[in-house]
Amino acid sequence: MRFGVVIFPGTWSDMDFHHVISQVLHQPVEYVWHRDTDVDRFDCLVLPGGFSYGDYLRAGAVAGRSPIVAALPGFVARGGLVLGSCNGFQILCEAGLLPGTLLRNDCLQFRCQWTHVAVEQTESPFTRGLRRGQVLKMPIAHGEGRYHVDQGLLRQLQERDQIVFRYATEAGEVTHAANPNGSVWNIAGVSNEEGTVVGLMPHPERAAETSVGSTDGLLLFHSVLGSLVENGSVLGR
Amino acid sequence: MPMTGSEPKVTPDLAVAHGLTREEYDRVVDLLGRDPTYAELGLFSALWSEHCSYKSSRVHLRRLPTKGPHVLQGPGENAGVVDVGGGLALAFKIESHNHPSFIEPFQGAATGVGGILRDIFTMGARPIALLDSLRFGPPEDPTTRHLLGGVVAGISHYGNCFGCPTVGGEVGFAPEYARNPLVNVLCLGLVPKGGIYRARADGVGNTFVYVGAKTGRDGIHGATMASEAFDETSAERRPTVQVGDPFTEKLLLEACLEAFRTGAVVGIQDMGAAGLACSLSEMPARAGTGADVDLDRVPQREPGMTPYEILLSESQERMLLVVERGREVEVQRIFHKWELDAVPIGRVTGDGVLRARVRGEVVAEVAVKALTEGAPEYERPRVRPGWLDGERAFDPRTLPEPEDLGSVLLRLMAAPTIASKRRIWRQYDHMVGINTLVLPGSDAAVLRIKGTPRAVAVATDGNARYGYLDPFQGGAMAVAEAARNVVCAGGRPLAVTNCLNFASPERPEIMWQFSETVDGIAAACEALGIPVTGGNVSFYNETLGRPILPTPVIGVVGLLENAERRTTQWFEEDGDVVLLLGEPAGRLGGSEYLQTVHGRLSGPLAPLDLERERAVQSACLAVIEAGVVRSAHDCAEGGLAVALAECCVSGPRQIGATVTLPEGERVTDTLFGEAPSRILITVASADVDRVSRIVREWTVPLHVLGRVGGERLEMRIGARHVSLPVHSLADAFENGLAWALDQPIEARERAPVDGHADRGRAR
């Protein structure tokens, strides 16, 4: 499976994703410059964390209008998969590829800490290998990660099973105390209706080796790799 | 020499207003053989400032040991570099940003981070970690809250956005820092041994290429400002503080590292303090060359900037490159890809002169060595302070011993200097780069070196109370403790970087403290075999004549050959045996106990035996490397009792212990007395014999104190018994800082409310 890791000016999780995909998962991976739009050689594109364009406007606002992001709907329509983490999630929301928006944390400060998320749906290629209710330990590192949608859209996301991860305790209980940033309904990650675009605030690439404290982040990748094997190819080519 | 536009005429009085003394101005005129132009006066005032020239400290810094088998680059460059094996090297340095952080804490601290990051990546290294050593006034002081909030937010803003993890450091509080906080930032980065870059303008005919952000009018005289004490008007100097842009810095990092890979870059220097003036004189001076530059070509943020302003601007996120002649476009293309300016502004010349032109006219023409090596060097008068003997003569044994030792321990665990700093470091991204194996909250941070089995351990330390009572020992203890912290994490100490924060060097008592501190650092570095590879001196840390405590902050980096041997400070397993390497009894002189319980900073310090220190560290490393140590923790502020309590509460799981401490003359000495050369370790009970055999080889005392387990910390000392639930200790430790910082401000200190706000205003 060919992965592309997108670099915007100000991206900093690019090398971390590259490390995990190439050194831990032993999958082919390339960096993709934000001006490149020829991405059909990839099966999965990763939009990593960082402060694209400094996030001086709104987080992800400028990058959400970049050439590579403009090429994503076509890529997805042709069967490509997209994973956005942290700033990548913010960019996907800004671009309208995922529903909702990410506001400043309710504590009004940056937070870097371990969190637990409960898996809410297992229909997406990124969660197909997981169990509903399974708890994953992954860290967050953001100042603007409070997921927000209005009540109507929340109901719609619930009905269409687009909520992928919710902040929870280690035991899997979704509680107020387990919510690190004030996200609506403890939402940590969502997908598009097809499940082919997934965004989450936690960093799966920081939870991919025992020595750094967790390997739960790998499960997203194993899931997507497994789904390929299972179906021959998600891309059908 | 022509003068441009409306620049003022240079007179001795104007020179004094620029921070030069009359004698220094005479020396400038002598060196030039004429009066300087206004731009030249600017060059001299900046480069001869204390901040740039180290004129009061150089003579002392020469006494520091700087050579060692691992050292690839010692002092004198943007950063020191040590060999960490496998073809890799570690560049690291600590620097202060105290003055700007008092004037404008957010930007002052942010640009402090920005400056040290540039120092590291100019060496060709990719930054892998930051540590901050901070000092503030009392937490209940509203100014402290303003400064602490601003500084932490500034560090968080810059480091997080740039994408370098902030993995450790310390935060201390004392009244002496109330109007002069300290912000010292240490950065380390990894570089292939063959890819180290230096700040040299080699090769006559090569091209100076200006890269990065545009030059504006901000930060002019920053270096001079940092070389003066503060008074009531300090707030008026806010325009001398620069505004940081971590996004541009991130682009600059990537563009520089990419440009280095072309092989076309000959040398590089950051434009930090004194901006272009500094790089255009220091780079040629190191290479024995000169510079001929056209200031019109410097990218400028606004029109109408004078040569003086262009040379002295301290706008951030800029670099000066020397590029091989003919390969400029190759390098420019990379910077343009990262949407940064890259403009050739002149050439390296062979005549040793810095020549700056505007519209073809020469506006400054100075031998670069006159600006650098020609700077004055002072051996300032030194006097041992008369108050010192009185402070040291105080005998803490004359104080009554407390009835309730448990409540004293809780108070110490909540003391702002000891309590957990989680509420600070959770605002820093400490994981980006996925190298951080030991996160903040243990004695030292540990970062893996990807692609190798190795890891780096790093810690900063500096106890100013010790420095105040005995500057020699304060310097030596800071080195010993930082090294001990690295050892506790399993790292073999390699080298030292130091940041020496002192008040005005023009005061003989301060200069004596400084000189003693340097000797103490030198003695400890020699004894422990760890050379100094660089650092920074920050003088004039005083406001309204009130000096800070003498504060040497020492950063030590160490290497773990096997990252799997990394060790953390907290208790791990029920049933493990608690051992103490070193002697149990400490002294209360200069201790946290004396400060917190009795409000005193006095008394004699426990002696530091450097041979013993070395033996304790070696023994600790030997048992860690043997793979039998479950945890290791340095006994520092608060003594043995606090160290034991920290082992119970600082880890992922709270866990108690039952120990019996040797009975000394006084129970407070045993519990809360402080002393160097002591490390608490835990091992599985089956390994105790093996550990004692190894430790005996180093002739280090080893005391079996007790066992890990249970929900209480139980300590027996003779007939006395202290027993506290671990959750109470954890509560004090986790919330101490919040209790101190969030307690209501006294009504009289509160901002005006209601009618008071309008007092004096005509309505």
Contacts between the chains, C-beta under 8 A, distances in Angstrom:
chain1	res1	chain2	res2	distance
A	9	B	247	7.4
A	9	B	250	7.6
A	9	B	251	5.7
A	9	B	338	6.8
A	9	B	339	6.5
A	10	B	161	7.4
A	10	B	247	5.1
A	10	B	250	5.6
A	10	B	251	7.4
A	12	B	162	7.6
A	12	B	163	2.8
A	12	B	250	7.1
A	12	B	432	5.8
A	13	B	163	7.9
A	13	B	432	6.9
A	15	B	433	7.4
A	16	B	432	7.1
A	16	B	433	6.6
A	16	B	434	4.9
A	19	B	434	6.7
A	19	B	450	6.7
A	20	B	434	7.7
A	23	B	450	7.7
A	49	B	432	7.6
A	50	B	163	6.3
A	51	B	160	7.5
A	51	B	161	4.3
A	51	B	163	7.6
A	51	B	246	7.4
A	51	B	247	6.2
A	51	B	250	7.6
A	53	B	247	6.7
A	54	B	161	6.4
A	54	B	245	7.1
A	54	B	246	7.0
A	54	B	247	3.0
A	54	B	248	7.8
A	55	B	161	7.3
A	55	B	247	8.0
A	56	B	247	7.0
A	109	B	153	7.9
A	109	B	156	7.6
A	109	B	427	5.2
A	110	B	156	5.1
A	110	B	160	5.7
A	110	B	427	5.0
A	110	B	428	7.5
A	110	B	429	7.2
A	111	B	426	6.0
A	111	B	427	7.2
A	112	B	160	7.9
A	112	B	425	8.0
A	112	B	426	6.0
A	112	B	427	7.4
A	112	B	428	6.2
A	112	B	429	4.7
A	112	B	430	5.7
A	112	B	431	6.4
A	113	B	426	5.6
A	139	B	431	5.6
A	141	B	160	7.3
A	141	B	429	4.3
A	141	B	431	6.3
A	141	B	432	6.6
A	143	B	160	7.4
A	203	B	431	7.4
A	205	B	434	6.7
A	206	B	431	5.2
A	206	B	432	7.9
A	206	B	434	5.4
A	208	B	434	7.7
A	209	B	434	7.4
A	211	B	437	5.7
A	211	B	448	6.7
A	211	B	563	7.0
A	212	B	431	7.5
A	212	B	434	5.6
A	212	B	436	7.1
A	212	B	437	6.7
